[in-house]
Amino acid sequence: MTVAKAQTEIKIGMPSSAVIEVLGSPNMVTTDTEHRETWVYDKVSTNVQSSSSKSGVWLLLFAAGGHDFKASSNQRTLTIIVKFDKNGLVRDFAYRTSTF
């Protein structure tokens, strides 16, 4: 599930079965007072990057060495909301991404 998939493959008027083929099963399904479904897809990914460097100091015949490790991480979220009409066809969709 990616923003590109939502942008290029989800179309107004497509049936719910086609949305499942593109995005899979939703995380949450709700209905409004007119019995129209809204599907919510949530994806959270964590990226961790690490690096190390080797350092050392030589004095006469003695050695002191070590490794410096650095790690950083960030999380990305993607939420896609698909709204259907009474006939089960996409009437609207939106998406939002964030990184922190």
Contacts in CASP RR format, 6 or more apart in sequence:
PFRMAT RR
TARGET T0000
AUTHOR 0000-0000-0000
METHOD contacts of the structure
MODEL  1
MTVAKAQTEIKIGMPSSAVIEVLGSPNMVTTDTEHRETWVYDKVSTNVQS
SSSKSGVWLLLFAAGGHDFKASSNQRTLTIIVKFDKNGLVRDFAYRTSTF
1 23 0 8 1.000
1 24 0 8 1.000
1 41 0 8 1.000
1 43 0 8 1.000
1 78 0 8 1.000
1 80 0 8 1.000
2 78 0 8 1.000
3 78 0 8 1.000
3 95 0 8 1.000
3 97 0 8 1.000
5 22 0 8 1.000
5 23 0 8 1.000
6 23 0 8 1.000
6 80 0 8 1.000
6 93 0 8 1.000
6 95 0 8 1.000
7 95 0 8 1.000
9 22 0 8 1.000
10 19 0 8 1.000
10 22 0 8 1.000
10 23 0 8 1.000
10 80 0 8 1.000
10 82 0 8 1.000
10 90 0 8 1.000
10 93 0 8 1.000
11 90 0 8 1.000
12 90 0 8 1.000
12 91 0 8 1.000
12 92 0 8 1.000
12 93 0 8 1.000
13 89 0 8 1.000
13 90 0 8 1.000
13 91 0 8 1.000
14 89 0 8 1.000
14 90 0 8 1.000
15 88 0 8 1.000
15 89 0 8 1.000
15 90 0 8 1.000
16 37 0 8 1.000
16 39 0 8 1.000
16 84 0 8 1.000
16 88 0 8 1.000
16 89 0 8 1.000
16 90 0 8 1.000
19 39 0 8 1.000
19 82 0 8 1.000
19 90 0 8 1.000
23 41 0 8 1.000
23 80 0 8 1.000
23 82 0 8 1.000
24 41 0 8 1.000
26 39 0 8 1.000
26 40 0 8 1.000
26 41 0 8 1.000
26 82 0 8 1.000
27 40 0 8 1.000
27 41 0 8 1.000
27 42 0 8 1.000
28 39 0 8 1.000
28 40 0 8 1.000
28 42 0 8 1.000
29 37 0 8 1.000
29 38 0 8 1.000
29 39 0 8 1.000
29 40 0 8 1.000
30 37 0 8 1.000
30 38 0 8 1.000
30 40 0 8 1.000
31 37 0 8 1.000
31 38 0 8 1.000
32 38 0 8 1.000
34 86 0 8 1.000
35 86 0 8 1.000
36 83 0 8 1.000
36 84 0 8 1.000
36 85 0 8 1.000
36 86 0 8 1.000
36 88 0 8 1.000
36 91 0 8 1.000
37 83 0 8 1.000
37 84 0 8 1.000
37 88 0 8 1.000
38 81 0 8 1.000
38 82 0 8 1.000
38 83 0 8 1.000
38 84 0 8 1.000
39 81 0 8 1.000
39 82 0 8 1.000
39 83 0 8 1.000
39 84 0 8 1.000
40 79 0 8 1.000
40 80 0 8 1.000
40 81 0 8 1.000
40 82 0 8 1.000
41 78 0 8 1.000
41 79 0 8 1.000
41 80 0 8 1.000
41 81 0 8 1.000
41 82 0 8 1.000
42 77 0 8 1.000
42 78 0 8 1.000
42 79 0 8 1.000
43 77 0 8 1.000
43 78 0 8 1.000
43 79 0 8 1.000
44 75 0 8 1.000
44 76 0 8 1.000
44 77 0 8 1.000
44 78 0 8 1.000
45 75 0 8 1.000
45 76 0 8 1.000
46 73 0 8 1.000
46 74 0 8 1.000
46 75 0 8 1.000
47 73 0 8 1.000
47 74 0 8 1.000
47 75 0 8 1.000
47 76 0 8 1.000
48 71 0 8 1.000
48 72 0 8 1.000
48 73 0 8 1.000
49 71 0 8 1.000
49 72 0 8 1.000
49 73 0 8 1.000
50 69 0 8 1.000
50 70 0 8 1.000
50 71 0 8 1.000
50 72 0 8 1.000
51 69 0 8 1.000
51 70 0 8 1.000
51 71 0 8 1.000
52 67 0 8 1.000
52 68 0 8 1.000
52 69 0 8 1.000
52 70 0 8 1.000
53 67 0 8 1.000
53 68 0 8 1.000
54 65 0 8 1.000
54 66 0 8 1.000
54 67 0 8 1.000
55 65 0 8 1.000
55 66 0 8 1.000
55 67 0 8 1.000
55 68 0 8 1.000
56 63 0 8 1.000
56 64 0 8 1.000
56 65 0 8 1.000
56 66 0 8 1.000
57 63 0 8 1.000
57 64 0 8 1.000
57 65 0 8 1.000
74 99 0 8 1.000
74 100 0 8 1.000
75 99 0 8 1.000
75 100 0 8 1.000
76 97 0 8 1.000
76 98 0 8 1.000
76 99 0 8 1.000
77 96 0 8 1.000
77 97 0 8 1.000
77 98 0 8 1.000
77 99 0 8 1.000
78 95 0 8 1.000
78 96 0 8 1.000
78 97 0 8 1.000
79 95 0 8 1.000
79 96 0 8 1.000
79 97 0 8 1.000
80 93 0 8 1.000
80 94 0 8 1.000
80 95 0 8 1.000
81 93 0 8 1.000
81 94 0 8 1.000
81 95 0 8 1.000
82 90 0 8 1.000
82 92 0 8 1.000
82 93 0 8 1.000
83 90 0 8 1.000
83 91 0 8 1.000
83 92 0 8 1.000
83 93 0 8 1.000
84 90 0 8 1.000
84 91 0 8 1.000
85 91 0 8 1.000
END
